Amino acid sequence: MTIASNLNAAIRRGVRIIPLALLILAIQTPASEALDTSAREAILIDYDTGAVLFEKDADKPMPPASMTKIMTVFMAFERLKDGRLSMDDTIAISEKAWRKGGSKMFVKVNTRVAIKDILRGIIVQSGNDAAIALAEALAGTEEAFAAEMTRRAHELGLTGSTFKNATGWPDPEHRTTAHDLATLAMETIRRFPEYYPIYSETKFTYNKIKQGNRNPLLYKNMGADGLKTGHTEVAGYGLTSSAIRNGRRLVLVVNGLDSVKARSQESEALLDWGFREFENYELFTSGATVAEADVWLGGAKTVALTTDQDVLLTIRRTSRPKMKVSVVYEGPIPAPITAGTQLATLKVTAPEMDEVSIPLYAANDVGELGVFGKVGAAVEYLVWGSGG
């Protein structure tokens, strides 16, 4: 034991870098390299990786107008999901809801309307009357519902959001951010796949009044399937949208535009740009062997390094050839080694991006050599320079 210990102490261990010829990464794209937009606030995010492809004042407080209703509907979707609410339940229409101005579902006072219709009245028709009726049914008053919306939003990490009503009606304290709306849209898509398709419906008729969905992208054959428009004089024209092409989803929020036409054109152009300029690449699946690390004085000469998550990252297509991927660890790694121990880091670098670091873990146990094995391995290292 003494000979092996002394030899072990005499060996200088260092950082080992294993270069890998792979693609990948998640990046923050400089706005100067992105398509320009006349939107006052904007953000474009890859749904699967969370990579921000473009942003403009995305964390600046702004009036969301009727894009507020994404949060209103989210609250109902949660209750449908956990069984507190049913699509066939009916709710009462108050005089306050019936009298509300702006866009309307045209519900009648002192009647009852099914939740399945109320949701379409909010999502497709952008009905302020429907939103207030839902708020009153779920929380007693619209004010109480707005407070609940704010609490829930903060629980979801939407810390830039404060809701004062269920409709987006102008109020100086009613604010959110483009980033928060994009996050809320992604949470809606992720959590409620059974209800989200309502956002893609292009028309709904209630009380013999047929209205079309105000989302212009739904009519452009570009893969759009949601979500919600908004407009007030202060907010300008806004749209929270999502589209899928070849299995890849992008989520976009624009706000502060000066016309219906600009809202449509800017949203289409930004989504087209995101799909065209960026691509997703699968680096590794969870549990896959990324590399082998040298082991010192172990029952095996190497140990497999694995990732505990699927690694799917987004990269600008022109940056892929300049990317560098490597595995970094301090080695050789002394035995014993326990499976699941973090031993190394997968590092990815490319021009104009922050370095991506992903932990790598031992795939299996590696026991120590016996005393004679340690002596033999140490001598072999000194003679041949083996990691073994």
C-alpha positions, 0 to 999 in steps of 0.5 A: 500500500505504501509503494502504491500510495507514494507512486500515486502521490508522485503523479501529477494529475491535470485537466483533460479535454476531449474534443468532440466533433458535434453540433449544437447550442442555445444562444442569445442572438444580438438584436443587431443581427436580427430582422428589424421590427417596428414593434415597440416590444417583441420576443421570439423564443424556440419552444423546445429549447427556450433559446431567445432568438430575438428580443426588443424591450422584452422585459419592459412593463407594457399594457397587454390589452386583450392578450391578458385573456391568455391568463384568464383562459389559463386559469380556466384550463387549470380547473378543467385539468384538475376536475374543478370545472367541466366543459358542460358546466354553465355560468351566469351572465351578470349585468356587469358582464353584459354591459361591458364594452369593446369586443363582445361575445354577445351573451344575454344578461340573466342567462347561463352559458356553457363553459365550452362556449364561454371559452370560445367566446374569449379565445375566438371572439375576444369577448370582454363580456365572456371574460368577465362572466368567467371571472365572476363565476370562478372567483366571485368578482372580477377584482378577486379573479384579477388578484388570483391571476396575479398570484398565479402568474407570479407562481409561474415565474411571470414576475413582471405581470400585474393584472387588474381585470380579466379582459385587458381593459385599460388600467395604469396598473395593469401590466405584463411583459412580452417575455412573460406573455411568451412564457405563459403561451409556452406553459399553456401549450405544454400543460394543456394539449387537450384544450390548446387547439381551441386557439386555432379555431377560426370562427365561432357562432353564438346567439346567431352571431358568427365572428372570426378569430382576430389572429391574422396568422391563422389564415396564412397557411404558415403553421400558426395555431394560436394564440391571441391578439390585443389592441387599445389606444395605449397598448397599440396592436399586439399579438401573441402567436405560435407556429409549427414547421417540420415539428419545430415550434416558435413562440412570438410576442409583438406589441405596440404596433400602429395598425392591424396590417403592421401586426400581421406583417411584422408577426409573419416576418419575424416567425419566417426569419426565426424558422429560416435562420435557426435550427434545432440539433439533438446533441444527446439523449438522456443516458447516452454515453458522451465520452470515456474518462480515464480512471486511475487505479481502478478495476476498469481503465475508463468510465463512461460519461453520460448526461441525465437529460436530453440535450436539444439546443438551438443554433444559427445555421451559419454558426454551426461550422464554427462551433467547438464541443469538448468534454473537460475533466480532471484526470485520470479519475481515481477509483473508486467511482460511484455511478451518478457522480458528476465527473466532467462537463460538456462545454460548447462554444461558438461565435457570439454566444455564451458558453454552454456547460452541461454536467456529465456523470459516471454511468457505472461503478468502478472499484479499486484495484487490489494492492498488487494491482495498484503497484502494477498500474502505477509502474505502468503509468511511470513507464508508459504514461498510461492512464490505467 
